[in-house]
Amino acid sequence: MAKRDEVRAASFSGSLSSASSNFKLPLLLTARPGNVGVQIDSHRAIDVLSHPRSVKFTSQFHEIMYENGSLENYPRVVERTAQRAQLLEDKLDKLRAREHYLLEDEAKRKQRRMQRDAARQRRIWLMLQAAKRVDERARETAAAITVQRVIRGALARRVARVLRQVRETHEAASMLQRAMQGYVARQQLALKRERRAREEEECRERSASASRTRCVCRG
């Protein structure tokens, strides 16, 4: 039994020496974060090649968790624990900073989204106002054209009526003037006839008186 253990120890030390030529540290398959440093320090403190451990100790070291019960590495454990706590605190600070940055970025994105929505709503409102102004301008133009058409029609009718009245007045004045001219001509003709008749009557009277005077002279 002892020979078997020595053979196994020799074979294991040979494999361990060949493995140690490739790896500086043993395979800590069952190591915990709390004592990894302790195991590494204890492994570095011994010379595996010069002072090989027993098969039982080595198998326990590889397969079962090895814990050093002495307090010689306690300051280093405390230091490493403090370092881990500091690293954890730093990581938590980074996570909090990252979370704060993400929250701020989300708030900024929300603000930018709100600004884009407000700008889009303003553009839509401006477009609606422009369309409304164009529609109102078109309505005003149509109303102005209609009013101008009505005014022009009324003015044209009024001008036509005035021109018709002027034409009728001119025709009436012309007719009256012609009537007056005819009346004056008739009066002048009547006066001429009356004057001629009177002159003829006077001439007859003079001739008659002259004839009577000659008769009296003869008698």
Backbone hydrogen bonds in HBPLUS format (Angstrom, degrees):
<---DONOR---> <-ACCEPTOR-->    atom                        ^
c    i                          cat <-CA-CA->   ^        H-A-AA   ^      H-
h    n   atom  resd res      DA  || num        DHA   H-A  angle D-A-AA Bond
n    s   type  num  typ     dist DA aas  dist angle  dist       angle   num
A0005-ASP N   A0001-MET O   3.02 MM   4  6.32 153.3  2.09 142.8 149.6     1
A0006-GLU N   A0002-ALA O   2.90 MM   4  6.22 153.6  1.97 147.5 155.0     2
A0007-VAL N   A0003-LYS O   2.84 MM   4  6.12 159.0  1.88 153.4 158.7     3
A0008-ARG N   A0004-ARG O   2.92 MM   4  6.14 161.2  1.96 147.6 153.2     4
A0009-ALA N   A0005-ASP O   2.80 MM   4  5.98 150.6  1.88 144.0 153.0     5
A0010-ALA N   A0006-GLU O   2.77 MM   4  6.02 156.2  1.83 148.3 154.7     6
A0011-SER N   A0007-VAL O   2.82 MM   4  6.07 166.9  1.84 153.6 157.2     7
A0012-PHE N   A0008-ARG O   2.82 MM   4  5.89 157.4  1.87 143.2 150.6     8
A0013-SER N   A0009-ALA O   2.71 MM   4  5.84 153.0  1.78 145.0 153.1     9
A0014-GLY N   A0010-ALA O   2.85 MM   4  6.06 149.6  1.95 143.9 152.5    10
A0015-SER N   A0011-SER O   2.90 MM   4  6.19 164.5  1.92 149.8 153.7    11
A0016-LEU N   A0012-PHE O   2.69 MM   4  5.81 148.7  1.78 141.6 152.0    12
A0017-SER N   A0013-SER O   2.70 MM   4  5.84 146.9  1.81 139.8 148.7    13
A0018-SER N   A0014-GLY O   2.91 MM   4  6.18 158.6  1.95 148.3 154.1    14
A0019-ALA N   A0015-SER O   2.80 MM   4  5.98 149.7  1.90 140.9 150.2    15
A0020-SER N   A0016-LEU O   2.68 MM   4  5.81 147.2  1.78 140.4 150.3    16
A0021-SER N   A0017-SER O   3.07 MM   4  6.26 131.1  2.31 135.5 146.9    17
A0022-ASN N   A0019-ALA O   3.00 MM   3  5.28 138.2  2.18 101.7 113.3    18
A0023-PHE N   A0019-ALA O   2.78 MM   4  6.00 159.0  1.82 155.3 162.5    19
A0035-ASN N   A0032-ARG O   3.27 MM   3  5.71 146.0  2.39 111.2 118.7    20
A0039-GLN N   A0035-ASN O   3.05 MM   4  6.25 161.9  2.08 147.1 150.9    21
A0040-ILE N   A0036-VAL O   2.89 MM   4  6.16 162.9  1.92 154.0 159.2    22
A0041-ASP N   A0037-GLY O   2.84 MM   4  5.98 162.0  1.87 147.5 152.9    23
A0042-SER N   A0038-VAL O   2.87 MM   4  6.02 161.7  1.90 149.3 154.8    24
A0043-HIS N   A0039-GLN O   2.83 MM   4  5.96 144.9  1.95 141.9 152.0    25
A0044-ARG N   A0040-ILE O   2.85 MM   4  6.10 153.9  1.92 148.1 155.3    26
A0045-ALA N   A0041-ASP O   2.90 MM   4  6.07 137.2  2.08 141.0 153.0    27
A0051-HIS N   A0047-ASP O   2.94 MM   4  5.81 162.0  1.97 150.9 156.9    28
A0058-THR N   A0054-SER O   2.87 MM   4  6.09 168.1  1.89 155.3 159.1    29
A0059-SER N   A0055-VAL O   2.80 MM   4  5.83 162.0  1.83 146.7 152.6    30
A0060-GLN N   A0056-LYS O   2.88 MM   4  6.00 152.4  1.96 140.5 149.0    31
A0061-PHE N   A0057-PHE O   2.72 MM   4  5.96 142.0  1.86 140.0 152.0    32
A0062-HIS N   A0058-THR O   2.86 MM   4  6.14 146.1  1.97 148.4 156.8    33
A0063-GLU N   A0059-SER O   2.82 MM   4  5.78 164.8  1.85 150.8 155.8    34
A0064-ILE N   A0060-GLN O   2.90 MM   4  4.74 132.8  2.12 113.0 127.6    35
A0074-TYR N   A0071-LEU O   3.24 MM   3  4.93 163.6  2.26  99.5 102.9    36
A0077-VAL N   A0073-ASN O   2.80 MM   4  6.08 153.0  1.88 152.6 161.7    37
A0078-VAL N   A0074-TYR O   2.74 MM   4  5.99 160.4  1.78 155.4 160.7    38
A0079-GLU N   A0075-PRO O   2.74 MM   4  6.00 154.9  1.80 143.8 151.7    39
A0080-ARG N   A0076-ARG O   2.69 MM   4  5.89 164.6  1.71 150.1 154.7    40
A0081-THR N   A0077-VAL O   2.73 MM   4  5.89 154.0  1.79 145.5 153.8    41
A0082-ALA N   A0078-VAL O   2.78 MM   4  6.03 154.9  1.84 146.4 153.6    42
A0083-GLN N   A0079-GLU O   2.71 MM   4  6.02 154.1  1.77 147.8 156.2    43
A0084-ARG N   A0080-ARG O   2.69 MM   4  5.94 159.2  1.73 149.2 155.2    44
A0085-ALA N   A0081-THR O   2.76 MM   4  5.99 155.0  1.83 144.7 152.5    45
A0086-GLN N   A0082-ALA O   2.71 MM   4  5.96 152.7  1.78 146.0 154.2    46
A0087-LEU N   A0083-GLN O   2.66 MM   4  5.94 159.2  1.70 151.3 157.7    47
A0088-LEU N   A0084-ARG O   2.70 MM   4  5.89 157.6  1.75 147.1 154.1    48
A0089-GLU N   A0085-ALA O   2.75 MM   4  5.96 152.1  1.82 141.9 150.4    49
A0090-ASP N   A0086-GLN O   2.70 MM   4  5.98 155.1  1.76 148.0 155.5    50
A0091-LYS N   A0087-LEU O   2.73 MM   4  6.00 158.4  1.78 148.8 155.2    51
A0092-LEU N   A0088-LEU O   2.74 MM   4  5.99 155.9  1.79 146.1 153.6    52
A0093-ASP N   A0089-GLU O   2.71 MM   4  5.97 152.4  1.78 145.7 154.2    53
A0094-LYS N   A0090-ASP O   2.74 MM   4  6.03 159.3  1.78 150.0 156.1    54
A0095-LEU N   A0091-LYS O   2.71 MM   4  5.97 154.7  1.77 147.0 155.0    55
A0096-ARG N   A0092-LEU O   2.68 MM   4  5.94 157.9  1.73 148.0 154.6    56
A0097-ALA N   A0093-ASP O   2.68 MM   4  5.91 158.9  1.72 149.6 156.4    57
A0098-ARG N   A0094-LYS O   2.65 MM   4  5.85 154.8  1.71 145.3 153.5    58
A0099-GLU N   A0095-LEU O   2.68 MM   4  5.90 156.2  1.74 146.7 154.0    59
A0100-HIS N   A0096-ARG O   2.72 MM   4  5.94 158.3  1.77 147.6 154.1    60
A0101-TYR N   A0097-ALA O   2.71 MM   4  5.93 154.5  1.77 145.6 153.5    61
A0102-LEU N   A0098-ARG O   2.75 MM   4  5.99 157.2  1.80 147.8 154.5    62
A0103-LEU N   A0099-GLU O   2.77 MM   4  6.01 156.5  1.83 147.8 154.8    63
A0104-GLU N   A0100-HIS O   2.78 MM   4  6.02 162.9  1.81 149.1 154.3    64
A0105-ASP N   A0101-TYR O   2.70 MM   4  5.88 156.5  1.75 147.2 155.0    65
A0106-GLU N   A0102-LEU O   2.72 MM   4  5.90 154.5  1.79 145.2 152.6    66
A0107-ALA N   A0103-LEU O   2.79 MM   4  6.05 156.1  1.85 147.7 154.8    67
A0108-LYS N   A0104-GLU O   2.74 MM   4  6.00 155.6  1.80 148.0 155.3    68
A0109-ARG N   A0105-ASP O   2.73 MM   4  5.96 158.0  1.78 147.6 154.3    69
A0110-LYS N   A0106-GLU O   2.77 MM   4  5.97 154.8  1.83 145.1 152.7    70
A0111-GLN N   A0107-ALA O   2.74 MM   4  5.98 153.3  1.81 144.4 152.6    71
A0112-ARG N   A0108-LYS O   2.70 MM   4  5.97 162.1  1.73 152.4 157.4    72
A0113-ARG N   A0109-ARG O   2.72 MM   4  5.90 151.7  1.80 143.6 152.5    73
A0114-MET N   A0110-LYS O   2.77 MM   4  6.03 155.6  1.82 146.4 153.3    74
A0115-GLN N   A0111-GLN O   2.76 MM   4  6.05 155.1  1.82 148.0 155.7    75
A0116-ARG N   A0112-ARG O   2.74 MM   4  5.98 155.6  1.80 147.2 154.2    76
A0117-ASP N   A0113-ARG O   2.79 MM   4  6.04 158.7  1.83 148.0 154.4    77
A0118-ALA N   A0114-MET O   2.75 MM   4  5.97 158.0  1.80 147.6 154.3    78
A0119-ALA N   A0115-GLN O   2.73 MM   4  5.95 157.8  1.78 147.6 154.3    79
A0120-ARG N   A0116-ARG O   2.74 MM   4  5.95 155.3  1.80 147.7 155.2    80
A0121-GLN N   A0117-ASP O   2.76 MM   4  5.98 161.2  1.79 150.2 155.7    81
A0122-ARG N   A0118-ALA O   2.78 MM   4  5.99 151.8  1.85 144.6 153.2    82
A0123-ARG N   A0119-ALA O   2.80 MM   4  6.06 156.0  1.86 146.1 152.8    83
A0124-ILE N   A0120-ARG O   2.85 MM   4  6.12 159.6  1.90 150.2 156.0    84
A0125-TRP N   A0121-GLN O   2.78 MM   4  6.01 156.5  1.84 145.4 152.6    85
A0126-LEU N   A0122-ARG O   2.73 MM   4  5.96 158.1  1.77 150.6 156.9    86
A0127-MET N   A0123-ARG O   2.82 MM   4  6.03 155.0  1.89 146.8 154.0    87
A0128-LEU N   A0124-ILE O   2.83 MM   4  6.10 157.2  1.88 148.7 155.2    88
A0129-GLN N   A0125-TRP O   2.78 MM   4  6.02 157.2  1.83 148.4 155.3    89
A0130-ALA N   A0126-LEU O   2.79 MM   4  5.99 155.7  1.85 146.2 153.2    90
A0131-ALA N   A0127-MET O   2.83 MM   4  6.06 160.0  1.87 148.4 154.1    91
A0132-LYS N   A0128-LEU O   2.76 MM   4  5.96 152.9  1.83 145.5 154.0    92
A0133-ARG N   A0129-GLN O   2.79 MM   4  6.03 157.2  1.84 147.9 154.1    93
A0134-VAL N   A0130-ALA O   2.86 MM   4  6.12 158.3  1.91 149.0 155.1    94
A0135-ASP N   A0131-ALA O   2.87 MM   4  6.08 158.2  1.92 146.7 152.8    95
A0136-GLU N   A0132-LYS O   2.77 MM   4  6.01 162.2  1.80 152.3 157.6    96
A0137-ARG N   A0133-ARG O   2.76 MM   4  5.92 156.3  1.81 147.2 154.4    97
A0138-ALA N   A0134-VAL O   2.85 MM   4  6.07 154.0  1.91 145.1 152.5    98
A0139-ARG N   A0135-ASP O   2.82 MM   4  6.09 158.3  1.87 149.9 156.2    99
A0140-GLU N   A0136-GLU O   2.76 MM   4  5.99 160.8  1.80 149.9 155.5   100
A0141-THR N   A0137-ARG O   2.82 MM   4  6.01 155.6  1.88 145.6 152.7   101
A0142-ALA N   A0138-ALA O   2.86 MM   4  6.09 161.9  1.89 149.6 154.5   102
A0143-ALA N   A0139-ARG O   2.79 MM   4  6.01 160.8  1.82 151.3 157.3   103
A0144-ALA N   A0140-GLU O   2.75 MM   4  5.92 156.7  1.80 147.0 154.1   104
A0145-ILE N   A0141-THR O   2.82 MM   4  6.04 157.8  1.87 148.6 155.0   105
A0146-THR N   A0142-ALA O   2.88 MM   4  6.10 158.7  1.92 147.0 153.1   106
A0147-VAL N   A0143-ALA O   2.78 MM   4  6.01 163.7  1.80 151.4 156.3   107
A0148-GLN N   A0144-ALA O   2.74 MM   4  5.89 163.4  1.77 149.3 154.7   108
A0149-ARG N   A0145-ILE O   2.77 MM   4  5.93 151.3  1.85 143.5 152.4   109
A0150-VAL N   A0146-THR O   2.78 MM   4  6.07 159.1  1.83 150.4 156.2   110
A0151-ILE N   A0147-VAL O   2.67 MM   4  5.90 165.0  1.70 154.5 159.5   111
A0152-ARG N   A0148-GLN O   2.66 MM   4  5.76 161.1  1.69 146.1 152.5   112
A0153-GLY N   A0149-ARG O   2.75 MM   4  5.90 155.2  1.81 143.4 151.2   113
A0154-ALA N   A0150-VAL O   2.72 MM   4  5.97 165.2  1.74 153.5 157.6   114
A0155-LEU N   A0151-ILE O   2.68 MM   4  5.83 160.6  1.71 150.6 157.1   115
A0156-ALA N   A0152-ARG O   2.68 MM   4  5.78 154.0  1.74 144.0 152.2   116
A0157-ARG N   A0153-GLY O   2.77 MM   4  6.02 159.0  1.82 148.5 154.6   117
A0158-ARG N   A0154-ALA O   2.76 MM   4  5.97 155.1  1.82 145.3 153.1   118
A0159-VAL N   A0155-LEU O   2.73 MM   4  5.93 160.9  1.76 149.1 154.8   119
A0160-ALA N   A0156-ALA O   2.77 MM   4  5.95 158.6  1.81 147.2 154.0   120
A0161-ARG N   A0157-ARG O   2.75 MM   4  5.96 154.0  1.82 144.6 152.4   121
A0162-VAL N   A0158-ARG O   2.76 MM   4  6.01 160.6  1.80 150.5 156.2   122
A0163-LEU N   A0159-VAL O   2.72 MM   4  5.92 162.3  1.75 150.5 156.1   123
A0164-ARG N   A0160-ALA O   2.75 MM   4  5.93 152.6  1.83 143.6 151.9   124
A0165-GLN N   A0161-ARG O   2.76 MM   4  6.03 158.0  1.81 148.2 154.7   125
A0166-VAL N   A0162-VAL O   2.70 MM   4  5.97 157.9  1.74 150.7 157.7   126
A0167-ARG N   A0163-LEU O   2.75 MM   4  5.95 155.9  1.81 145.7 152.8   127
A0168-GLU N   A0164-ARG O   2.72 MM   4  5.96 161.2  1.76 150.2 156.0   128
A0169-THR N   A0165-GLN O   2.68 MM   4  5.87 158.9  1.72 148.0 154.9   129
A0170-HIS N   A0166-VAL O   2.72 MM   4  5.90 155.4  1.78 145.1 152.6   130
A0171-GLU N   A0167-ARG O   2.76 MM   4  5.98 158.3  1.80 148.3 154.7   131
A0172-ALA N   A0168-GLU O   2.74 MM   4  6.00 157.2  1.79 148.2 155.1   132
A0173-ALA N   A0169-THR O   2.71 MM   4  5.93 158.5  1.76 148.1 154.9   133
A0174-SER N   A0170-HIS O   2.72 MM   4  5.90 155.7  1.78 146.6 154.1   134
A0175-MET N   A0171-GLU O   2.76 MM   4  5.97 158.1  1.81 146.3 152.8   135
A0176-LEU N   A0172-ALA O   2.75 MM   4  5.98 160.7  1.78 149.2 155.1   136
A0177-GLN N   A0173-ALA O   2.69 MM   4  5.84 152.7  1.76 144.4 153.1   137
A0178-ARG N   A0174-SER O   2.75 MM   4  6.00 156.1  1.81 147.2 154.0   138
A0179-ALA N   A0175-MET O   2.75 MM   4  6.02 153.7  1.81 145.3 153.8   139
A0180-MET N   A0176-LEU O   2.72 MM   4  5.94 159.8  1.76 148.8 154.6   140
A0181-GLN N   A0177-GLN O   2.74 MM   4  5.93 158.2  1.79 146.6 153.6   141
A0182-GLY N   A0178-ARG O   2.78 MM   4  5.98 155.5  1.84 144.3 151.6   142
A0183-TYR N   A0179-ALA O   2.72 MM   4  5.97 157.7  1.77 148.7 155.7   143
A0184-VAL N   A0180-MET O   2.72 MM   4  5.90 165.8  1.73 153.6 157.6   144
A0185-ALA N   A0181-GLN O   2.77 MM   4  5.90 156.2  1.83 143.1 150.8   145
A0186-ARG N   A0182-GLY O   2.75 MM   4  5.98 157.2  1.80 147.1 153.8   146
A0187-GLN N   A0183-TYR O   2.74 MM   4  6.02 157.9  1.79 149.5 156.3   147
A0188-GLN N   A0184-VAL O   2.76 MM   4  5.95 163.3  1.79 151.5 156.4   148
A0189-LEU N   A0185-ALA O   2.78 MM   4  5.96 155.2  1.84 145.7 153.5   149
A0190-ALA N   A0186-ARG O   2.71 MM   4  5.94 153.8  1.78 146.2 154.2   150
A0191-LEU N   A0187-GLN O   2.77 MM   4  6.01 159.0  1.81 150.7 156.7   151
A0192-LYS N   A0188-GLN O   2.76 MM   4  5.98 157.5  1.81 147.1 153.9   152
A0193-ARG N   A0189-LEU O   2.80 MM   4  6.02 159.3  1.84 146.6 152.7   153
A0194-GLU N   A0190-ALA O   2.72 MM   4  5.92 159.4  1.76 148.3 155.1   154
A0195-ARG N   A0191-LEU O   2.70 MM   4  5.86 157.2  1.75 148.6 155.3   155
A0196-ARG N   A0192-LYS O   2.72 MM   4  5.87 157.0  1.77 146.4 154.0   156
A0197-ALA N   A0193-ARG O   2.68 MM   4  5.89 156.0  1.74 147.0 154.6   157
A0198-ARG N   A0194-GLU O   2.80 MM   4  5.96 155.3  1.86 142.9 150.3   158
A0199-GLU N   A0195-ARG O   2.71 MM   4  5.93 155.8  1.77 146.5 153.9   159
A0200-GLU N   A0196-ARG O   2.74 MM   4  5.95 155.3  1.80 145.3 152.9   160
A0201-GLU N   A0197-ALA O   2.71 MM   4  5.92 151.3  1.79 143.5 152.6   161
A0202-GLU N   A0198-ARG O   2.71 MM   4  5.96 159.1  1.76 148.1 154.0   162
A0203-CYS N   A0199-GLU O   2.72 MM   4  5.88 151.4  1.80 142.0 151.3   163
A0204-ARG N   A0200-GLU O   2.75 MM   4  5.98 152.8  1.82 145.3 152.7   164
A0205-GLU N   A0201-GLU O   2.71 MM   4  5.97 155.7  1.77 146.5 154.5   165
A0206-ARG N   A0202-GLU O   2.73 MM   4  5.95 158.8  1.78 147.8 153.8   166
A0207-SER N   A0203-CYS O   2.81 MM   4  5.98 156.0  1.87 142.4 150.1   167
A0208-ALA N   A0204-ARG O   2.67 MM   4  5.85 148.2  1.77 143.9 153.8   168
A0209-SER N   A0205-GLU O   2.75 MM   4  5.95 164.0  1.78 151.5 155.9   169
A0210-ALA N   A0206-ARG O   2.79 MM   4  5.88 149.3  1.88 141.5 150.8   170
A0211-SER N   A0207-SER O   2.91 MM   4  6.06 148.7  2.01 138.6 146.8   171
A0212-ARG N   A0208-ALA O   2.87 MM   4  6.15 154.8  1.93 149.3 156.4   172
A0213-THR N   A0209-SER O   2.90 MM   4  6.01 154.5  1.96 140.8 148.3   173
A0214-ARG N   A0210-ALA O   3.02 MM   4  6.23 148.9  2.12 141.5 149.2   174
A0215-CYS N   A0211-SER O   2.96 MM   4  6.17 149.6  2.05 141.8 150.6   175
A0216-VAL N   A0212-ARG O   2.92 MM   4  6.18 159.4  1.96 153.0 157.8   176
A0217-CYS N   A0213-THR O   3.07 MM   4  6.20 154.5  2.14 141.8 148.8   177
A0218-ARG N   A0214-ARG O   3.07 MM   4  6.21 147.4  2.18 143.6 151.0   178
A0219-GLY N   A0215-CYS O   3.03 MM   4  6.25 151.8  2.11 146.9 154.8   179
